[in-house]
Each structure stands twice: as C-alpha cells, then as structure tokens.
C-alpha cells in the first residue's frame, strides 16, 4: 500500500498543488476507544480524545474519496495531465480503492474523523479522514488532503 500511496502523491503533484495520502491499519481494535488510543500512539500530536467521531454512510464515504481523487484544480492550481499520465493515475487510483474495498463488508462501520490536528497533510482544496471499523477487530484510518 505504501507504494500505491507514494505513486498517488507523485502523480497528483501539479502546478501549485500537492496531495497527502495515508492508511494505517490498527490490529486488536474492537471499538472507537481502542482506535483513539492507537491513533494517539501513532500520531503523537493528534488529539483523538477531543475528536467527535461521526458515523458515515458508505455512499458519502465513496463520494468524498472520489472527489479528492478526481479533483483537478482550477486556473491557479491543479493537475495538468496528458492522456498517458491520466491513464496511469486512474490505474493507481483504482488500486487504492480496491485496497480499501477489501476491508468493507455489510458489518463494517465507517466514521468521519473531523479533527485534522496532528494528522499529516494540509487541507486547502479538499480533505478527508475516516475510520473503518471492521468485523475482524481491525480499524483502518484513511486520510487524504490537498494543498497549494
């Protein structure tokens, strides 16, 4: 997954535009309190104890993911891709989404994590942070953002 994230960040680097993506998998994560403890250990500057984690619908989750992946910017900042680079980017984006999909089933709970403090990235044009709580005691923390 690290290779896919690195490729996304490289391919989505543009004129006055860059992105940050991350996915962390936390084992033995049976509830949101476990997640908050593990997140704090991974991102020392984060404040999960103050975060109001919000239940999220799967369709809204994918809408937010796709918005970030499909954002190309405007006249002052964004991506300028030729056909070949765009095709490569689309393949890497598909691999990113396929990786995420393997953790989603009818029992997965999805939450928005609205606090950006201590989490990598600098949101300007778009951002997201999600917790996916799986039925096999794993929590995925997924984040993405774009900046100038």
Secondary structure, DSSP 8 states (H G I E B T S, - for coil): -HHHHHHHHHHT-BBTBEEEEEEEEESS--SHHHHHHHHHHHSTT--GGG---EE--HHHHHHHHHHHHH--B-SSSB----HHHHHHHHHHHHHHHHHHHTT-STT-EEEE----TTSSS--SS-EEEEEEE-TTS-EEEEEEEEE-
